[in-house]
Amino acid sequence: MTSESGIPNAPPAAEIKTPAGEAPQAATEAVEALQDRLLRALADAENARRQAERARSEGRRAGVADLIARLAPGLDSLDLAVDAARGPDQDDETFARSVQEGLRAARRALLEAFQREGVQRIEPLDQPFDPTSHEAVATRADPAATPGHVLQVVQAGYRVGERLVRPARVVVSAAAPPAD
């Protein structure tokens, strides 16, 4: 017979009898001490298993975060190439369209790979500035915008779970200067 934890149930020490029918005190204490040690060892093993699982999970997230930090500049370059391919000075319109479609497909594939790995892209346009996930690279007075809101995203940010890989680099609206 076993308990819920899988430990064989031993009879209570008081049930262990000598041939004369007496429960020896030393045997009772020894059994209780061994049961206590066994339970503690099993609890320690379970705690070690949980800690190892947490460490493995955190190691994986850290690895993904490092990978994203290395890939993000490539995605930034693709963003620039997609924008540059839209130029009106292209001689061969069909070629330019093909290049642009190819760049968009590469960008989309990278973004899908990020998403499969649990990476969240931070693009806070028109949202309040958040210093925990945004980096202000400039401020600009804009009477049409609410002060302290993001006017432009210069570079998207990235987050893996709760870990910020890179803050979004943004231009933040400032209060309009007072009229003279």
N, C-alpha and C positions, 0 to 999 in steps of 0.2 A: 504494500500500500504506500502511495506517495502523496505529498501535499501538493497544493496548487503551484508552488514554485519548482516542483520536480524533485524535491528532496525526499528521500525515503523517510517515512514516518517511523521513528523509533518509539518503542513503548515508553511511557513516562518512567522515570527512574524509580519511582515508588513501586512500580509493578515488577521490577527485577528482584527476584527472591533467591536466596541461598537455599541449598537443599533443606535446611532446617526451617525455611519459610520466613527468614528475616531479611530485611533490605539493608545491606551493608552501606554505611554512610560514605565510605571512600568511593565505592563503585558509583553511587548515585551522583556524587559531586563530579567524578570523572566524566560520566556520560553527559551531564549538563554542560560541563566545560567544553567537551568536544562538539556538542550540538551548537553552542554559542560560537565557537571558532569556525565551524562549517558555515553557519549563516553569515558571519562577517566576511568570510572568504568569498562566498557567492555574491554578496552585495558589492564587495570591492571589484570583483570581476565584471559585474554588470556596469558599475561606474566607469571602469576603464574602457569598456566597449563603447559606452556613450561618448566619452571624451574623444576616443579615436575617431568615431563617426563625425563628431563636430569638427575635429581638426581636418579630416579629409574633405568635408564639405567646404570649410573655409579656405583650404588650400586650392580647391578647384575654383572657387569664386575669385581668389587672388590671381590665379593663372589666367582666367578669362579677362579680368581687369587689365592685366599686363598686356595681353594680346590686343585688346581694344585700344589701349594707349599707343601701341605700335601701328595699328591699322588706321586709326583715325586720320592721320595726315594724308594717307592715300585717298581716303574718301573725300577729304577736303580738296585734294588735287582734281579728283573726278568732278566735284562740284564746279570748280573753276573751268575745267574743260567743257563741261556741258554748257555753261554760260558763254564761253568764248565761241563755241560752235554756232551760236545763234547770230553771229555777226553778219551784217548785210553785205560785206565785201567778199563773200565767197564766190569764186569763179564757177565752180561746178556745183550747182544747187543739189543735185542728186547725191553727190559725194558728201557734201556737208550734212545732208539729212541722214545719210547712212552712218556717218561718224557720230552724229548726235544721238541717234537711236542706240548705237553700240555703247556709248558712254552711259546713257540712261539705263540700259540693261545691266551694265557692270555695277553701277551705283545701286540699283534695285537689288541685285544679288548680294551685294555687301550688306545692305540694310536688312535683308531677310536673314542672312547669316547672323548678324548681330541679334536680331529678334529671337532666333532659335536658341541662342546662348543666354537669353534673359537680359540682354542689354537694352536699356531704355535711352532713347535719343531725347535730349533736352533742347527744345526750340521754343523759348518763352515769348515770342512776339506778342505784343500788346498785353502782357501779363505784368503784375507788380514785380519789381526787382527783388530778388531773393539772394542775399549774400552767401547763403549756404550752398547754392547751386549755380549762381551766376557770377561772372567777373565783369565789372564795368570797365570797358576800355576807353569810353568817352561819354560825355554828357552833351545834350543838345537841347536848346530852348525850342519848344514847339507849342505854340499857343493852342493847337488843336488836340494835344495829347495831355493826359493826366500826368502831373509830375510824379516821378518815381516809377514809371512804367517803361517797359522795354520798347524802344522805337525800332531797333534793328538788331538782328542776330548776325554777328560777324562770323562766329564759328559756333556750331552746335556743340552742346555738352553731352556727356555720356555717364550713365549710372548703371552699375550692376548690383541688383538688390538694393541694399542701403548704402553701398560704397560708391562715392563719387569718383569716377575715373578722371573726368576732366570737366571743369565748369563751362557753361555756355558763356562765350565772350560776347558782350552785348553793348549797345549804345542805349543810354538811359535818358529819358526826358527830364529836363530841368524846368524849374519855374521860369516863366518869361521874365526878362529883366524889367525893372520898373520903368515906365515911360518918363522921359525927362521933360 
